[in-house]
Amino acid sequence: MSSGPVRVYLGIGSNIDPETHVPKALHALEAEFGLISRSSFYQNRSMGFDGPDFINLVVSFSTTFDFLDLDECLKNIEVSCGRDRSREKGKGSRTLDLDLLLFGAMEGEVHGCVLPRPEIYERQFVWQPLLEIFEASQRLSAFEIRIQSQLGLLANEASLSPLTNWPK
């Protein structure tokens, strides 16, 4: 456990039965961490391999878990949704992918994970829903405001439309 609550942001993606796995993951996160904020759902093509489209979103919540405990919890949720990392070879389809994007104001390499996650600036299916959560938030830390400002520079490139009827 960490010394006090920390705000975290996760990227969620699935392209294998996302109608089952994404709601299951959201329920598991709410059961573990309580109230979560979430972006709209977005549909995005697979990147780096041929496969079904992904359903992506970003969620945010506060936790007293330290980085390693949170990482273990997220991996357990992925496993509960059928993810088997031992069978994965590089990029490919996923039942569920939970990526830690921001952990409080941590910056740099933390236990093999670079924070903030570089994808927040590189992949629209990450930065657009993250920016959506920031814009809906009533209170942002100075660190979150800095990230929001950097992402705001990308907003003119926003071309993904939220899915209005998902899940069905």
N, C-alpha and C positions, 0 to 999 in steps of 0.2 A: 504494500500500500504506500502511496505517496503521502507527503506531509499535509497536503490540502487538496481540494478539488482542482482539477486541471481540465480545460476545455480541449476536446479532441475532435478532429474531423476525419471521416473515413470516406473513401471512394468505394462504392459497391457496384459490382458488375456480374452479369451472368448471361451466358448464351446457350446453356443447356437447361431446358425447362425453367426459364426464369419466372414463369407464373407461379411456380411452386417454391423455388429457392429464395427469391428476393423477399416475398412476404414472410417466409419462415425466418430468414435472417433478421428482418426488422423486428419481428416478435421476440426473437432471442435477445437482441440488443436492448429492447425495451424491458424485458424481464430482468436483465442483468443490471442495466444502468438507469432505468426509469425513463423520464421524459426525454425524447430525442427530437431534434429538429431535422427535417428532411427537405431536400429539394424536390422538384418535379422529377418524373422519370423521363429519360431520354433514350432513344434508340440510336445505335451507332454501329457502323460496319466493323467487322473484325479487323484488327491492325496486325500486319506481319504474317498473316496466314489466312487461308481460305476457310471460312466457317460461317455459321449462322450469325446474324446481327446480335449485338449485345444490348441488354437493357442496363443502363447506368444511372446512378444517382449519387448524391453526397448526403451524408448525415453528420450531425454534430450532437455531442452530449458532454456532460461533465462527469468526471470519474475521480476516485481517489486511488485507483490502480496505478502502480508505477509502470514504466514502459514495458518491462518484460512480462509482468502479469497481464497487461492489456494484450500484448502480442500473443501470449498463450491462449487467452480467452478467445481472441479473434480466430486463431487457428482451430480451436475446438468447434466454434460455430461453423467454420468452413467444412470441417470433417462431418459435422452433423447434417450438412447439406450434400454430402456425397463426394466432397473433394478428396482426391487421393494424390498427394504430391509425389509419391513414389512412382506413380505411373506417368507423370507428366514429363515430357521432353521438350523444353523450350516453350515457345509460344503455342497456344492451342486453346481449344474450347474449354470452358470452365462451368461447373455447376454453380460455383460461387467464388468470387474474388473479393476479399475485404482488404483494402489498402489503406494504411495509416498515412494520411496526408499531412496533418499538423498535430503536434502533441504539445499543447501549451505554446510557449515561446521558444521551444528547443530548436536550435539550429546546429547543423553539422552532422557528422556521422554518429549515430547512436545505435550501438549493438548491430552494426552492419546495415542500418537503414539511414538514408540521407533525409534529413528534415530541414526545411519543408521539402516534401517530396517533389523532385524536379518536374514530374508530370503535370503539376498544377499550372505550370507556365507553358507546357508543350502540347497538351491534349485538350481539345475543346470539350470533350465529354467529361473532363475533370474540372477545368476552370470555369466553364459556364454554370454548372450546378453549384460549385463552391461560391461563386460570386452571387448567385441567387440567394444562398443562405446568408451570406454577409449582409446583403441589402435588406433582408427581412429581419435581421437581428436588431434588438433594441439597445444592446450594449456590446461594444467591441473593445478589446484591449488595444493598446497602442500597436502591438505586434500585428494583430488582426487587421487594424486599419492600414498598416503599411502594406500587408499582403493584398488587401482589397484595392488599394490605390494602384498597385502594380498590375493586378488583374483587370482593373478598370481600363487600362490602356488597350487591352485585347477586346473589349466589349464591342467595338465597332465591327469586329470580325465574326460576331456571334451569328451562326447560321443554323444551329440546331433548334428545332422546335420541341417544346415539351409535349409529351404524349398526354392527351387529355382523357383518353378512355382506357388507361392501363392502371392496374391489371383489370382484365375484362370481367 
